[in-house]
Amino acid sequence: MSTPKWDIPEEILARSVFGPLGGIVEIGAVAATGTWELADVSVGGFVAARRGGVARLLGVVREVGGFGELVMGIFDELGYAREHPVEAPSLLLWSSGYEDVSSQFEQPAAVRRMCHVGAELQLTRFLDAMVEAAIVRGHEAARGAPLIAEALHIAVGLVGTALDGAHGVGTVLRMWRVAHLAGLLLPDSPARPEARTLYREYGHALDAVLGENRAP
């Protein structure tokens, strides 16, 4: 596959991945408490306990996106993986306003709901951003899909119990197909014809890699 001549700056591609990845880290840190109490969250401790997985995940992101050292440094600059408080407004953002803003949205039950919805949304957006980066960077699906699948496995592991359901990566794949892929493949979609072909190839390749995780 020759690299598509799509004028998407490297930094923009990277930020489209780093945004949902930040949500995945914060949501995972909340879920890891087991209490859904924001006062119990330690993002730094959460990341330190999973340092190898986080490093590999960032390595795959770098490989898929062909991102240089300076661009990869943006993720560190954003501070998602460093110790910082996770507050209810952040979870409200990651969950696209799933709860009403009130005195109750910091309570464990509301936090848990926002984390469940936020995990689904951010994992799906992460998968979409990774596929876009792979296509723009000219990776054939046969090469890119296994890397993206590996990254998704790690990301699903990070959110832990925040992802509702027993099928993990297969659930995220299905959500991506419905929420993103379906809108790109129709002949009257705003996507370029060559983009539709490439997205279809990635859909098939990811289904082949992750198909064993689908519900019967």
C-alpha positions as CSV (number, residue, x, y, z in Angstrom):
1,M,0.0,0.0,0.0
2,S,1.4,3.4,-0.9
3,T,0.9,6.1,1.8
4,P,-2.3,8.0,1.1
5,K,-1.7,11.6,0.4
6,W,-3.9,12.8,3.2
7,D,-2.7,16.0,4.8
8,I,-3.1,15.1,8.5
9,P,-0.2,16.5,10.5
10,E,1.6,14.0,12.7
11,E,0.7,15.8,15.9
12,I,-3.0,15.8,15.1
13,L,-2.9,12.1,14.4
14,A,-1.1,11.5,17.7
15,R,-3.4,13.6,19.7
16,S,-6.4,11.8,18.3
17,V,-4.9,8.6,19.9
18,F,-3.6,10.2,23.1
19,G,-6.9,11.8,24.0
20,P,-8.9,8.5,24.4
21,L,-5.8,6.8,25.8
22,G,-5.8,9.4,28.6
23,G,-9.4,8.5,29.4
24,I,-8.5,4.8,29.4
25,V,-5.8,5.4,32.0
26,E,-7.9,7.6,34.3
27,I,-10.9,5.3,34.1
28,G,-8.7,2.3,34.7
29,A,-7.2,3.9,37.8
30,V,-10.7,4.6,39.2
31,A,-11.9,1.0,38.4
32,A,-8.7,-0.4,40.1
33,T,-9.8,1.0,43.4
34,G,-12.6,-1.4,43.6
35,T,-14.6,1.2,45.6
36,W,-15.4,3.7,42.9
37,E,-14.4,6.4,45.4
38,L,-12.4,9.1,43.8
39,A,-10.5,9.8,47.0
40,D,-9.0,6.3,46.7
41,V,-7.6,6.8,43.2
42,S,-3.8,6.9,42.6
43,V,-3.0,7.3,38.9
44,G,0.7,7.2,39.6
45,G,0.4,3.9,41.5
46,F,-1.9,2.5,38.9
47,V,0.5,3.2,36.1
48,A,3.6,2.1,38.1
49,A,2.0,-1.3,38.7
50,R,1.4,-1.7,35.0
51,R,4.5,-0.1,33.7
52,G,5.4,-2.8,31.3
53,G,2.0,-2.9,29.7
54,V,1.8,0.9,29.4
55,A,5.3,1.0,27.8
56,R,4.4,-1.7,25.3
57,L,1.1,0.1,24.5
58,L,2.9,3.3,23.8
59,G,5.5,1.4,21.8
60,V,2.7,0.0,19.6
61,V,1.1,3.4,19.2
62,R,4.5,4.8,18.1
63,E,5.0,2.0,15.6
64,V,1.5,2.2,14.1
65,G,1.6,6.0,13.8
66,G,5.2,6.3,12.9
67,F,5.4,9.0,15.5
68,G,8.7,10.6,16.3
69,E,10.2,11.2,19.8
70,L,9.0,14.7,20.1
71,V,5.4,13.8,19.2
72,M,5.4,10.9,21.5
73,G,6.5,13.3,24.2
74,I,3.1,15.0,24.0
75,F,1.5,12.1,25.9
76,D,3.9,12.7,28.8
77,E,3.3,16.5,28.6
78,L,-0.5,15.9,28.8
79,G,0.2,14.3,32.2
80,Y,-2.4,11.5,32.0
81,A,0.1,8.9,33.3
82,R,1.5,11.0,36.1
83,E,0.0,11.3,39.6
84,H,-2.9,13.7,39.5
85,P,-6.4,13.8,41.0
86,V,-9.2,12.2,38.9
87,E,-12.3,14.3,39.4
88,A,-15.9,13.8,38.5
89,P,-15.9,16.4,35.7
90,S,-13.2,14.4,33.9
91,L,-15.3,11.3,34.1
92,L,-18.3,13.3,32.9
93,L,-16.2,14.4,29.9
94,W,-15.0,10.8,29.1
95,S,-18.6,9.5,29.3
96,S,-20.0,12.3,27.2
97,G,-22.2,13.8,29.9
98,Y,-23.8,10.5,31.0
99,E,-24.7,11.9,34.4
100,D,-26.4,15.1,35.4
101,V,-24.1,17.6,37.1
102,S,-25.2,17.6,40.7
103,S,-24.0,16.9,44.2
104,Q,-24.6,13.2,43.5
105,F,-22.3,12.8,40.5
106,E,-19.3,12.3,42.7
107,Q,-21.0,9.4,44.5
108,P,-19.6,5.8,43.8
109,A,-22.7,4.7,41.9
110,A,-22.5,7.7,39.5
111,V,-18.8,7.3,39.2
112,R,-19.2,3.6,38.3
113,R,-21.8,4.4,35.7
114,M,-19.6,7.1,34.1
115,C,-16.6,4.8,34.1
116,H,-18.6,2.0,32.4
117,V,-19.8,4.3,29.6
118,G,-16.5,6.2,29.4
119,A,-14.6,2.9,29.0
120,E,-16.8,1.9,26.1
121,L,-16.6,5.3,24.4
122,Q,-12.8,5.9,24.9
123,L,-11.8,2.3,23.9
124,T,-13.9,2.7,20.7
125,R,-12.4,6.1,20.0
126,F,-8.9,4.7,20.6
127,L,-9.5,1.9,18.2
128,D,-10.8,4.3,15.6
129,A,-7.9,6.6,16.0
130,M,-5.4,3.8,15.7
131,V,-7.0,2.5,12.5
132,E,-6.9,6.0,11.0
133,A,-3.3,6.4,12.0
134,A,-2.4,3.1,10.4
135,I,-4.2,3.9,7.2
136,V,-2.7,7.4,6.9
137,R,0.7,6.1,7.6
138,G,0.3,3.5,4.8
139,H,0.3,0.3,6.9
140,E,-1.3,-2.6,5.1
141,A,-4.1,-4.2,7.2
142,A,-2.1,-7.5,7.3
143,R,0.6,-5.7,9.2
144,G,-1.4,-3.0,11.1
145,A,-4.4,-5.1,12.3
146,P,-2.3,-7.4,14.6
147,L,-0.5,-4.4,16.1
148,I,-3.8,-2.6,16.7
149,A,-5.3,-5.8,18.2
150,E,-2.3,-6.0,20.6
151,A,-2.8,-2.4,21.7
152,L,-6.5,-2.9,22.2
153,H,-5.9,-6.0,24.3
154,I,-3.6,-3.9,26.6
155,A,-6.0,-1.0,26.7
156,V,-8.9,-3.3,27.6
157,G,-6.8,-4.7,30.4
158,L,-6.1,-1.2,31.7
159,V,-9.8,-0.3,32.1
160,G,-10.4,-3.6,34.0
161,T,-13.9,-3.9,35.5
162,A,-15.0,-0.6,34.0
163,L,-15.7,-2.4,30.7
164,D,-19.0,-4.1,31.2
165,G,-19.2,-7.5,29.6
166,A,-17.2,-10.7,29.3
167,H,-15.9,-10.3,25.7
168,G,-13.5,-7.4,26.0
169,V,-11.9,-6.6,22.8
170,G,-14.6,-8.2,20.8
171,T,-17.1,-5.9,22.4
172,V,-15.0,-2.9,21.4
173,L,-14.6,-4.1,17.9
174,R,-18.4,-4.4,17.5
175,M,-19.0,-1.0,18.9
176,W,-16.4,0.5,16.5
177,R,-18.0,-1.2,13.5
178,V,-21.4,0.2,14.4
179,A,-20.4,3.7,15.7
180,H,-17.6,4.5,13.2
181,L,-17.0,2.0,10.4
182,A,-20.6,1.7,9.2
183,G,-20.8,5.4,8.5
184,L,-17.6,5.4,6.4
185,L,-18.4,2.5,4.1
186,L,-21.6,3.6,2.3
187,P,-21.0,5.1,-1.2
188,D,-22.4,8.5,-0.1
189,S,-20.2,8.8,2.9
190,P,-17.8,11.8,3.1
191,A,-14.9,9.4,3.1
192,R,-12.7,9.2,0.0
193,P,-13.3,6.1,-2.1
194,E,-9.8,4.8,-1.4
195,A,-10.3,5.4,2.3
196,R,-13.5,3.3,2.2
197,T,-11.6,0.4,0.7
198,L,-8.8,0.6,3.3
199,Y,-11.3,0.9,6.2
200,R,-13.1,-2.1,4.9
201,E,-9.8,-4.1,4.7
202,Y,-9.1,-3.1,8.3
203,G,-12.6,-4.1,9.4
204,H,-12.1,-7.6,7.8
205,A,-8.6,-8.0,9.2
206,L,-9.5,-7.0,12.8
207,D,-12.5,-9.3,12.6
208,A,-10.1,-12.1,11.7
209,V,-7.7,-11.3,14.5
210,L,-10.3,-10.7,17.2
211,G,-13.1,-12.9,16.0
212,E,-12.5,-15.6,18.6
213,N,-13.5,-13.0,21.2
214,R,-17.0,-12.5,19.8
215,A,-20.0,-13.7,21.7
216,P,-21.5,-16.9,20.2
